Amino acid sequence: MKRILIFLFLVICLGLVGCDLKPRSSSESNDCPYEKDSSFFKNHDFSIENDIRYATGFSVIKRDGLVCVEVKDPWNKEQLLQRYLLVSRDKPIPTGLPSGTVIRVPLRKMVVYSAVHAAMFDTLGALDEIAGVCEGRYIKSPNIKTRIKNGSLQDLGNSTSPNIEKMIALGTEVIIASPFEHGSYGAVEKTAIPVIECADYMETNPLGRAEWIKFIGLLTGEVDRADSLFKSTESNYLRLKGLTENVAYRPKLMTEMKYGNSWYVSGGESYMAHLYKDSGADYLFDYLSGAGGIPLSFETVLQKAIHADLWMILYNREDEMTYSALQSDFSSNSRFDPFLHRRIFGCNVNYSLYYEEVPMQPDLLLSELIAIFHPTLQPDHKLQYFKPLKE
C-alpha cells in the first residue's frame, strides 16, 4: 500500500497524468507588491525576451547585467508567484531594483527537491553545483545515484522535512522546489536560504513544460546549451506530430488503472491528453474538462472504455506487471477488450527513467506512443518506456 501511495503522489506531483494541486498564491509566497513595480520596467530600457514560445508559467526580461524571471501564479495569470532577479556573480547588484528575490548566477551549492529538476541540471552539465537532493531513493538517474552512493552528493531525506542541519552545513545557497497551494517549506523558511519555485509541472503543453529548461539554463549559465537542447526537442516533437496529423485510424485509448476506490484519468486539457492527441490516438477521456487528474468510478470507466483498442498503464512494482497480476489486483480488469485481446502496454516507473526524461524531452515519449499506436510510422523505434504485458 505504501508503494502505491508514493506512486500516486509522484504521478500527480510530476504532472504526467495531470494535476489539480494549486501552488501557493503570490500573497502567501512573497509579501512584495509585484503589481506596483510595473513603472520600474516602463522607465528602464528593458527588452522582453520573445523566445518563450510555449511555456505560460514564466517570462524573461533582460537589461545589461540583470535578468528578471517572473514566475506566474498558475491559477491566476494576472498575478505573479515569484520574481527572481538574476545577477552575475562577477557584477555588482544594480541599484533601484524592483521587489523580488536577488539570485547570484550561476548557481552554486544547490539543494534540489525533485528528481525532475535534478535531471535538468545533470543534462546541462551542472551536477557539480548540486550539494544535496531530497527523496534520493526515488531517483533513477545513474549519474545522480552514483554521487549519492559515493557521498559527493548528499541525500537530505524527505522534501517535506529535509535535514536542515545538514543543509546548512553544506553551505546551501539556494533551494529548487515545486510550489503547491497551502504548502510550506517548514523549517527552511526560518533560514536565509532562498527558494526558487519552479512551477513547470503545471504546464499543459508538453513543449511548454520542456521549455522550462531555458530557466534552468539562465540559473546555471548554460543558456546556449539549454536553448540548443530545447530547439532539438521542439524540432523533433513537431516532426513527429506531423506524422499523425492526417492518419485515418486513431485507436481508442484507455489509460491507468484502479487504485483503492478510484480510477484516476487525465482531463481533456491535460499534459497527457495533448500527447495522446499528438500521437494519433482517440483518447477516450478527452471529454472531461480540466487539466487535472480526475477520479472516476470503475463503472464509469467500464462504460466508456470497455471496447477500447489499447490500454496504457503506468505502475510502480518490484516485479513486472502481467495479465495474471492485473487480473489478480482487480478481477474486473479482465472485462476490457484490451485485456481480452492482449493489447495492454505498461511502464514500470520503479526502474524506468520516464519521470526524469519525459518532462524535459517529451519527443521521446511521443515517438514511443506513435510506434505503439501507428507502428508503420515508426518502424525502427525500440520501446524504452512501455512494453507489452506478458502473461
C-alpha positions, 0 to 999 in steps of 0.5 A: 500500500505504501508503494502505491501511495508514493506512486500516486503522489509522484504521478500527480506531483510530476504532472504526467497524468495531470494535476489539480494541486494549486501552488501557493498564491503570490500573497502567501509566497512573497509579501512584495507588491509585484503589481506596483513595480510595473513603472520600474520596467516602463522607465528602464530600457528593458527588452522582453525576451520573445523566445518563450514560445510555449511555456505560460508559467514564466517570462524573461526580461533582460537589461545589461547585467540583470535578468528578471524571471517572473514566475506566474501564479498558475491559477491566476495569470494576472498575478505573479508567484515569484520574481527572481532577479538574476545577477552575475556573480562577477557584477555588482547588484544594480541599484533601484531594483524592483521587489523580488528575490536577488539570485547570484548566477550561476548557481552554486551549492544547490539543494534540489527537491525533485528528481525532475529538476535534478535531471535538468541540471545533470543534462546541462552539465551542472551536477557539480553545483548540486550539494544535496537532493531530497527523496534520493531513493526515488531517483533513477538517474545513474549519474545522480545515484552514483554521487549519492552512493559515493557521498559527493552528493548528499541525500537530505531525506524527505522534501517535506522535512529535509535535514536542515542541519545538514543543509546548512552545513553544506553551505546551501545557497539556494533551494529548487522546489515545486510550489503547491497551494497551502504548502510550506517549506517548514523549517527552511523558511526560518533560514536565509536560504532562498527558494526558487519555485519552479512551477513547470509541472503545471504546464499543459503543453508538453513543449511548454513544460520542456521549455522550462529548461531555458530557466534552468539554463539562465540559473546555471549559465548554460543558456546556449546549451539549454536553448540548443537542447530545447530547439532539438526537442521542439524540432523533433516533437513537431516532426513527429506530430506531423506524422499523425496529423492526417492518419485515418485510424486513431485507436481508442485509448484507455489509460491507468488503472484502479487504485483503492476506490478510484480510477484516476484519468487525465482531463481533456486539457491535460499534459497527457491528453495533448500527447495522446492527441499528438500521437494519433490516438482517440483518447477516450477521456478527452471529454472531461474538462480540466487539466487535472487528474480526475477520479472516476468510478470503475463503472464509469470507466467500464462504460466508456472504455470497455471496447477500447483498442489499447490500454496504457498503464503506468505502475510502480512494482518490484516485479513486472506487471502481467495479465495474471497480476492485473487480473489478480489486483482487480478481477474486473480488469479482465472485462476490457477488450484490451485485456481480452485481446492482449493489447495492454502496454505498461511502464514500470516507473520503479526502474524506468527513467520516464519521470526524469526524461519525459518532462524535459524531452517529451519527443521521446515519449511521443515517438514511443506512443506513435510506434505503439499506436501507428507502428508503420510510422515508426518502424525502427523505434525500440520501446524504452518506456512501455512494453507489452504485458506478458502473461 
